[in-house]
Amino acid sequence: MFTLVGSDAVKSPEVLNHTALGLLRWEQEYEWWSTSLLLPSEMWLDVIVDPADQDRFEFLPRAAELFRWALENERQILAEAIRSELLELFNDVWRRNEEPALTGEDLTARMEWTLLSVSGIENVPVEFGYHAGDLFGGHGVVVVVDRELRFADVDLRG
C-alpha cells in the first residue's frame, strides 16, 4: 500500500509513497500528512491527510477512500454549497450595488479548488477549500461535509 521513503526526522521529514495518495510528507509540526496534486485544470491542489487521534499509518486506508470520494464528488458538493448558501451569501451580502448579481454558474466558474483536507475527525471527514478572489472580501471558502459525506456547511476563512 505504501513505501517508506525517508524517516530521519532530524535531517528530513518522513516521506512515504502511497499507491492512492501519492508522495506524502509527514508534517510533524501539524501532525498531518501533506501532498500536492496537479488537477486536470493544470492548477495545484494541496492535500492534507489529518489522522486526528488515530495512528497516522493505520488511518491511510480510510484517507485513501475519502480522497478518492472527494475527487469524484467535489463538483457535486460545490454545486450544493452554492445552491444552499454561497450564491445567496454573495449576492445579498458581498456583491457591490453596482455589480450585477451572479448566477450559480458564474460563481462556480470563479471558485478555484485549492485545498482538500481528509480527516480522522468523524463528524468532519472532508473539507474542500477554494480561492474566490475578492468575491468574499478575500476570504477563502471552505465547504464541509458530514459523516455521511453530504454537504453540511460553508465557512469563510482568512
C-alpha positions in Angstrom: 0.0 0.0 0.0 2.9 2.4 0.7 6.6 2.5 0.8 8.6 4.5 3.4 11.0 6.8 1.5 12.8 8.5 4.4 12.5 8.6 8.2 15.3 10.7 9.6 13.1 13.2 11.4 16.0 15.4 12.3 17.5 15.8 8.8 14.5 15.3 6.6 10.7 14.8 7.3 9.3 11.4 7.0 8.1 10.7 3.4 6.2 7.8 2.0 4.9 6.9 -1.4 1.2 5.8 -1.1 -0.4 4.0 -4.1 -3.6 6.2 -4.0 -2.4 9.4 -2.3 1.0 9.7 -3.9 4.1 11.1 -2.2 3.1 12.0 1.3 5.3 14.1 3.7 4.7 13.9 7.4 4.4 17.5 8.8 5.4 16.9 12.5 4.5 20.5 13.5 0.9 20.0 12.4 0.7 16.2 12.9 -0.6 15.5 9.4 0.5 14.2 6.0 0.6 16.6 3.1 1.0 16.3 -0.7 0.0 18.2 -3.8 -1.9 17.0 -6.9 -2.0 18.5 -10.4 -5.6 18.8 -11.3 -6.9 18.5 -14.9 -7.3 22.3 -14.9 -3.5 22.4 -14.5 -3.9 24.0 -11.1 -2.2 22.5 -8.0 -4.4 21.1 -5.2 -2.8 20.9 -1.7 -3.9 17.8 0.1 -3.9 17.4 3.9 -4.3 14.0 5.5 -5.0 14.5 9.1 -5.3 11.3 11.2 -6.5 13.3 14.2 -6.3 11.0 17.2 -5.7 7.8 15.1 -2.5 6.2 14.3 -1.1 8.1 11.3 -0.3 4.9 9.3 -3.4 3.0 10.2 -5.5 6.0 9.0 -4.1 5.9 5.5 -6.6 3.3 4.0 -9.5 5.4 5.2 -7.8 8.5 4.0 -7.4 6.9 0.5 -11.1 6.1 0.4 -12.0 9.7 1.4 -9.5 11.1 -1.1 -11.0 9.1 -4.0 -14.5 10.0 -2.9 -13.6 13.7 -2.8 -12.0 13.7 -6.2 -15.2 12.1 -7.7 -17.7 14.2 -5.8 -16.1 17.7 -5.5 -18.2 19.3 -8.2 -21.4 18.0 -6.9 -20.7 19.1 -3.3 -19.6 22.6 -4.5 -22.8 22.9 -6.6 -24.9 22.0 -3.5 -23.0 24.5 -1.4 -23.5 27.2 -4.0 -27.3 26.4 -4.2 -27.7 26.2 -0.5 -25.7 29.1 0.8 -22.9 30.7 -1.2 -24.9 32.3 -4.1 -27.3 34.0 -1.7 -24.5 35.0 0.6 -22.6 36.6 -2.2 -25.5 38.3 -3.9 -27.1 39.6 -0.7 -24.1 40.4 1.4 -20.8 40.7 -0.6 -21.9 42.0 -4.0 -21.4 45.7 -4.6 -24.5 47.5 -5.5 -23.2 48.5 -9.0 -22.3 44.9 -9.9 -24.9 42.5 -11.4 -26.0 39.5 -9.4 -24.0 36.3 -10.1 -25.6 33.1 -11.3 -24.7 29.8 -9.8 -22.6 29.0 -13.0 -20.8 32.4 -12.7 -19.9 31.7 -9.0 -18.8 28.2 -9.8 -16.5 29.4 -12.5 -14.9 31.8 -10.1 -14.2 29.3 -7.4 -10.7 27.8 -7.7 -10.3 24.5 -5.8 -7.0 24.8 -3.8 -7.2 22.6 -0.8 -8.6 19.1 0.1 -8.5 18.0 3.7 -9.4 14.5 4.7 -9.5 13.8 8.4 -9.9 11.2 11.1 -12.4 13.5 12.8 -15.6 11.5 12.3 -18.1 14.4 12.0 -15.9 16.4 9.6 -14.2 13.9 7.4 -13.7 16.1 4.3 -13.2 19.8 3.7 -12.9 21.4 0.3 -11.1 24.8 0.2 -11.5 27.3 -2.5 -9.9 30.6 -3.5 -12.6 33.0 -4.7 -10.5 36.1 -5.5 -12.1 39.2 -4.0 -15.7 37.8 -4.1 -15.9 37.4 -0.4 -13.5 40.1 0.7 -10.5 38.0 0.0 -11.7 35.2 2.4 -11.2 31.6 1.5 -14.3 29.5 1.1 -14.4 26.1 2.9 -17.1 23.6 2.2 -17.6 20.9 4.8 -19.2 17.5 4.5 -20.7 15.5 7.4 -20.1 11.9 8.5 -22.5 10.6 5.8 -20.4 12.6 3.2 -23.1 15.0 2.5 -22.8 18.8 2.2 -23.0 20.2 5.8 -21.8 23.8 5.9 -19.8 26.6 4.3 -17.2 28.8 6.2 -15.4 31.9 5.1 -11.8 31.8 6.5 -8.9 34.1 6.5 
